[in-house]
């Protein structure tokens, strides 16, 4: 629905399957580090040929676009993230694990089994815990999601993002940090009822932006605002792009 709204407003958008998520292949070296994610984003910008792009990312997609914008701000005309605040709001804060303990328990050797058991009941639990009360992912969408995860090796590929968090400092070198300042116009969207990342954390993010900055709290949404409240997300995104991207043209 969000992409349809962008198209209706005159924008051309691409929805990308991140590395390890079929039909995209898994990296042969198993690298899901922030540096690898930013490299994917920047390579896509180059491949599309315009040299600059508006980046929009949710959750791990947000991590990818934050890092790409930090590494090559000249290629990013505007930055939009959903459900994840800027690195300055998260770095060095162990209390994050109270609302998002999965960062730790995905490190256990039985994590793949835990995710897959009982027809991926763990995935049902994620939506129940992180989305707004009462939101249910459409049945066909959940079937597709579980069918994707059931493909050989995919659960390990998805968990690879979490395993990379504790990679060496050398592997993290060049990633966005708490000191990173983003100069491009930026819009952050937070779900009012997010069960994983509290909306209050986003207030701290403002200090990480030297360009135009907007924070929009999506009322009645949890961790998946683009699914839970697509009309609100679409209208905010189009309004933001019309204000900052169209003017820049």
Number of C-alpha atoms within 10 A of each C-alpha: 12 19 15 13 17 17 13 11 13 11 14 10 15 10 8 12 12 19 20 23 16 14 10 11 13 20 12 7 6 14 20 23 23 25 19 18 24 25 17 16 21 22 13 15 18 13 10 11 9 9 15 17 21 19 24 22 20 19 14 18 21 22 22 28 28 30 27 28 26 19 20 12 18 13 19 23 20 24 25 22 25 26 27 28 28 28 21 21 21 19 12 10 9 8 10 17 13 10 13 14 12 14 15 11 13 17 17 10 9 10 15 18 12 15 18 16 10 9 12 17 13 14 16 14 11 14 19 17 15 21 26 22 15 8 16 14 16 9 9 9 10 14 12 11 13 17 12 15 21 14 10 9 12 18 19 19 23 18 18 19 20 20 19 17 15 13 13 10 8 7 16 17 12 15 21 25 19 15 11 19 20 24 20 21 22 25 20 24 24 27 29 22 22 23 21 22 24 19 22 13 16 22 12 14 20 19 16 20 17 13 13 14 18 15 17 18 21 26 15 16 25 30 29 24 27 21 18 21 17 18 15 17 22 18 14 16 21 19 13 18 24 15 12 16 16 10 8 9 5
